[in-house]
């Protein structure tokens, strides 16, 4: 498998497009296996070489940096693109057929069992839990993609018995021409509209995870999701429909009946099991995982024990602690309204909500109507979307506060939240432009909470 990949790359003129975590991984993999191969890096960051001695001392490396970094890119045989590089407003007609990725090359040349997990929300938790279940059942398994390692970091360790669990973003799927053996689409909501020309293009990218599957492969999809139902896709006989609302009339299905999750006719897990993952969204994600357990014929009792032991990931309905009689939760991962609504419904007793972030054109009407009808007393708004939320809640019975700083939002929350109740950070918007990422936003929230002077 590895030999076939290296043979394919040997005579190719390769440009690494984007030099973040994955781009650096690609460079190290290529340089290790081709010490004297001429390599190329294209990146918008003009200061990319600063303090990168390894790159500056590489005699077989050329770089193209700055605003014109894409100039002449069509002359390369392969464009090894990192997922974070957006080509939304670029004419790619001259080089689209040359775009590949670590994921694409891996799926093309490695015949191992792959479980790809995508969706607007829930990918990281589902991928991590799937990985834990397989580890606990002594499988040779690797966690790759967004939540794990870049694929090329581990690719030389894979054997024919390896199982790869891969968290895959829509960006990584956008130009893909191969699919995973098991493909999971958890859900699709309006998201990343700053990266795509239309919502349809975003949905199309998500479905690439299954578009190139064989008849013997499996797609596990969300039967209840509105946008997925509206998208015309040719489902296979093998595919599994997952529904929390009804029993789908499909050959393979996962559904809830009498408080039990069923995979086809097999009773698996009681939805009232005491687990650390809160809310119906996490029950829904577990249903996808149980479908994989069914496909792989894993020990269900052991799998349920793994689910019960699993702790929520950081920034995902994460209980920060009780401070002065108030429970604080960090749900910084919530970048769409649906995630915030789910968090409020799951955590219960939310008295104060901190909301707002980058405006990417995602509709807020559903969230605003939910907040108006909710029992939340205090809504603390941050720019930019918080400005619209504040405006539309002014005539409601809510106490609405606006501040430009998260630190000030925490200070307000400590003053106004009732003892014995919950303050929740769940922004319903991206962090970009105000924070490096959602992790920084969540970490700062926790830092300010622990500042006793606030």
Buried (B, 14 or more C-beta within 10 A) or exposed (E): BEEEBBEEBEEBEBBBBBBBBBBBBBBBBBBEBBEEBEBBBBBBEEEBBEEBEEBEEBEEBEBBBBEEBBEEBEEBEBBBBBBBBBBEEEEBEEBEEBBBBBBBBBBBBBEBBBBBBBBBBBBBBBBBBBBBBBBBBEBBBBBBBBBBBBBBBBBEEBEEEBBBBBBBBBBBBBBBEBBBBBBBBBBBBBBBBBBBEEBEBBBBBBBBBBBBBEEEBBBBBBBBBEBBEEBEBEBBEBBBBBBBEEBBEBEBBBBBEEEEBBBEEEEBBEBEEEBEBBBEBBBBBBBBBBBBBBBBEBEBEBBBEBBEEBEBBBBBBBBBEEBEEBBBBBBBBBBBBBBBBBBBBBBEEBBBBBBBBBBBEBEBEEBBEBBBEBEBBBBBBBBBBBBBBBEBBEEBEBBBBBBBEBEBBBBBBBEBBBEEBBBBBBBBBBBBEBBEEBBBBBBBBBEBBEEEEB
